[in-house]
Amino acid sequence: MAKYSIQVNGKTHEVDVMDDMPLLWVLRDVLAMKGTKFGCGKALCGACTVNLDDTAIRSCSFPISAVGKGKITTIEGISEEGNHPVQQAWEKYVVPQCGYCQTGQIMNAVALLKSNSSPSEQEIEQAMQGNLCRCGTYNRIKEAILSVAAES
């Protein structure tokens, strides 16, 4: 066990966990932040996506020891009221169906728009291809991201 001081959603948390514990389980089991989802456990589906210093990462395979002084943002941290522009676009374009992958999708979209405020359709498809949606709402996801980019 080791002690880590991590910054999540603007707050510092002290955790005492194993060095190789995935960030996902620190967030869900230690800090009781249930917004980040477990999907495949192999960083293939994107359901567990969070942002580390504004870059999308797969928290299921990212060990707590690799966080360092990075700033972690989860779905709970992008907007307390659920009114982040990406969240609003998700509602406007009726993106979620089952909703399971949506927190990861949203976090990946937020990171994309931070790094590229005006992505092309091809850039969106490339950036989002690692986030799987069993319901197949990819076209609505792309429309939602394009609408946020157009408004910025």
C-alpha positions in Angstrom: 0.0 0.0 0.0 1.1 3.5 -0.7 -0.3 7.0 0.0 -1.2 9.2 -3.0 -2.4 12.7 -3.1 -4.5 13.1 -6.3 -6.4 16.0 -7.6 -9.9 15.0 -8.9 -12.4 17.6 -10.1 -10.5 20.4 -8.5 -10.2 18.8 -5.0 -7.3 17.1 -3.5 -7.8 13.5 -2.2 -5.5 11.4 -0.1 -5.8 7.7 -0.9 -3.9 4.7 0.5 -3.9 2.0 -2.2 -1.7 -0.4 -4.1 0.6 1.2 -6.7 -0.9 -0.8 -9.5 -4.5 -0.1 -8.6 -6.3 1.2 -11.7 -7.5 4.8 -11.5 -11.0 3.5 -12.3 -11.2 1.6 -9.0 -9.7 4.5 -7.0 -12.4 6.7 -8.4 -15.3 4.3 -8.0 -14.4 2.2 -4.9 -12.2 4.5 -2.8 -13.6 8.0 -3.7 -17.2 6.7 -4.4 -17.4 8.5 -7.7 -19.7 6.2 -9.7 -20.0 8.3 -12.9 -17.0 6.6 -14.6 -18.0 3.2 -15.8 -16.3 -0.2 -16.1 -16.7 -1.7 -19.5 -14.1 -4.1 -20.7 -11.2 -3.7 -18.2 -8.7 -3.7 -21.1 -8.9 -0.1 -22.3 -10.7 -1.1 -25.5 -14.2 0.2 -25.1 -13.8 3.7 -23.6 -16.5 3.5 -21.0 -14.0 4.3 -18.3 -12.6 7.5 -20.0 -11.6 10.3 -17.8 -9.4 13.3 -18.5 -5.9 13.7 -17.1 -4.6 17.2 -17.8 -7.3 17.6 -20.5 -6.2 14.5 -22.3 -8.6 11.5 -22.5 -7.3 8.4 -20.8 -8.7 4.9 -20.1 -8.9 4.7 -16.3 -9.4 0.9 -16.2 -5.8 0.3 -17.2 -4.1 3.5 -15.9 -2.4 2.8 -12.6 -2.8 5.3 -9.8 1.0 5.5 -9.6 1.1 7.1 -13.1 -1.1 10.0 -12.2 1.6 12.0 -10.5 0.7 15.7 -10.2 -1.8 15.5 -13.0 -5.3 16.9 -12.7 -8.1 14.4 -13.2 -11.5 15.4 -14.4 -14.4 12.9 -14.3 -17.9 13.3 -15.6 -18.9 14.7 -12.2 -16.3 17.4 -12.6 -17.2 18.9 -16.0 -20.4 20.6 -14.6 -22.2 20.3 -11.3 -25.5 21.1 -12.9 -25.1 19.0 -16.0 -25.0 22.0 -18.2 -21.6 21.6 -19.9 -22.0 22.4 -23.6 -21.2 18.8 -24.5 -23.8 17.5 -22.1 -26.4 19.9 -23.5 -25.6 18.9 -27.0 -26.0 15.2 -26.0 -29.5 16.0 -24.8 -30.4 18.2 -27.9 -29.3 15.4 -30.3 -30.8 12.6 -28.2 -27.4 10.8 -28.1 -28.0 8.4 -25.2 -30.0 5.3 -25.6 -28.9 2.7 -23.0 -26.5 5.4 -21.8 -23.8 3.1 -20.4 -21.0 4.4 -22.6 -22.0 8.0 -22.5 -19.8 9.2 -19.7 -16.8 7.9 -21.5 -18.1 9.4 -24.8 -18.7 12.8 -23.2 -15.3 12.9 -21.5 -13.5 12.0 -24.8 -15.5 14.7 -26.6 -14.6 17.3 -24.0 -10.9 16.4 -24.4 -11.2 16.6 -28.2 -12.8 20.0 -28.1 -10.2 21.3 -25.6 -7.4 20.3 -28.0 -9.3 21.2 -31.2 -12.2 23.6 -30.9 -13.2 23.2 -34.5 -12.7 19.6 -35.5 -13.7 18.3 -38.9 -16.1 15.3 -39.2 -13.1 13.1 -40.0 -11.2 14.4 -36.9 -14.2 13.7 -34.8 -14.5 10.1 -36.2 -10.8 9.5 -35.6 -10.8 10.9 -32.0 -14.0 9.1 -31.0 -13.2 5.7 -32.7 -11.9 4.2 -29.4 -15.2 4.8 -27.6 -17.6 2.0 -28.4 -21.4 2.4 -28.4 -23.5 -0.8 -28.5 -26.5 1.3 -29.5 -24.7 2.7 -32.5 -25.4 6.4 -31.9 -22.2 7.5 -33.6 -23.9 9.8 -36.1 -25.7 11.6 -33.3 -22.4 11.8 -31.3 -20.7 13.4 -34.3 -23.6 15.9 -34.8 -23.5 16.9 -31.1 -19.8 17.5 -31.2 -20.1 19.5 -34.4 -22.8 21.6 -32.9 -20.6 22.5 -29.8 -17.7 23.3 -32.1 -20.0 25.6 -34.2 -21.1 27.5 -31.1 -17.6 28.1 -29.8 
